[in-house]
Amino acid sequence: MGVSNKNAQDNIQPKGNKKPLQVLHISKKDSQEINNEQTNLQEDIKKENIAMKPQIIKDDSINEIEDSNEKTEDFDISQQDLNQKDLNRPFNFSEQNTDFKLERTVDEFDFDESAFLEALNANEPIGATGETISGKVIAIESDGLYVDIGGKAPGYMPKKECGLGVITNFKEKFSIGLEMEVLVIKEQNADGMVTVSARALILRQSWEKVSNSAKNGELINVLINGFNRGGLTCDVDGLRGFIPRSQLEDGQDYQSFVGKTLKVAFLEVNPESRKLVLSEKKASLVSKLTSLELGQLIEGEVLAVKPYGFFIDLGGASGLLHQSSVTNGSIRSLREVFREGEMIKALISEIDLEKGRIGLNTALLENSAGELIIDKQKVMQEATERALKTKALFDKKEQDK
């Protein structure tokens, strides 16, 4: 009969050198470290498997699809990495380093070309040098005045530019609201203000007026206001005119003309150099020219024979008979046709009042080429009758002007 021994199990000795099993007590902190090590180990194994995976050549379309899938997987993984605390917290864009770029096209701005051009014109500076502008006086100072010319800033007119000569009643002549035309003499400064002048505009208009008068051969009366060693001075619409002694009918006692009025013609008009030269002698010539007409037959004395033609005295005026207008035939020398001191008849073919020049012609009096050389006396005797035949030619020339 066996005897039971309760301590039999405790007395059983293990075979060999085996140690009894021991229970390990692992804390929560240690378990987390183990899990992290296992996770890192799994990721390393995953990377090695990816590196050992053979490469497969794919077309572009498949690559694009897989790229999009990888982006989606990355997004999902990043979402999985979020812990519960992050999910409960509101998302803050300021904590992200991602730059958001918005691209906008022109159509989104409702672009209006006409409005754009209008805006450019509104900001375009007003008043280029030499430009004439209408304005209105808005302020008067002791040294000048301000004129509204429609720009972002008014135009300034210094006192000396307000008119010709010395202005004594400055504030009385220019009142607030006075409308006037001015000329821009200096472009805008840093403040957008331009310098304008009424005097410069008057002088420009005066030069234009005397230039037209000179072209038309007009005569004017001037008051002599001074003299110098070369001649007399006068005023012509605010411009300073000069009459040389050689252009006076009597230049001996020329100082005595001061304070008197003379009739003169324009000898030289040059706005750029501001040179205005007048002549009393030319006025006498122009007075005679105005009594002449194209196609008129005149008689005069040959004053001089030049290589290019003859100068004919017409009684106080001289006309030029150019070699091209002498005869329709060929000539060896001009002296075989006319000589100095000889009286001849010729037709007036040109009248230039501006230059005080008269052009003559004898070739139109010939019935055949070279007739003047063969029978000059016959041509001169029949000149009056032959001139009548050419009248229609000059009448047509006058109508064509």
Secondary structure, 3 states (H helix, E strand, C coil): CCCCCCCHHHHCCCCCCCCCCCCCCCCHHHHHHHHHHHHHHHHHHHHHHHHHCCCCCCCHHHHHHHHHHHHHHHHHHHHHCCCHHHHHCCCCHHHCCCCCCCCCCHHHHCCCHHHHHHHHHHHCCCCCCCCEEEEEEEEECCCEEEEECCCCCCEEEEHHHCCCCCCCCHHHHCCCCCEEEEEEEECCCCCCCCEEEHHHHHHHHHHHHHHHHHHCCCEEEEEEEEECCCEEEEEECCEEEEEEHHHCCCCCCHHHHCCCEEEEEEEEEECCCCEEEEEHHHHHHHHHHCCCCCCCEEEEEEEEEECCEEEEECCCCEEEEEHHHCCCCCCCCHHHCCCCCCEEEEEEEEEECCCCEEEEECHHHCCCCCHHHHCHHHHHHCHHHHHHHHHHHHHHHHHCC
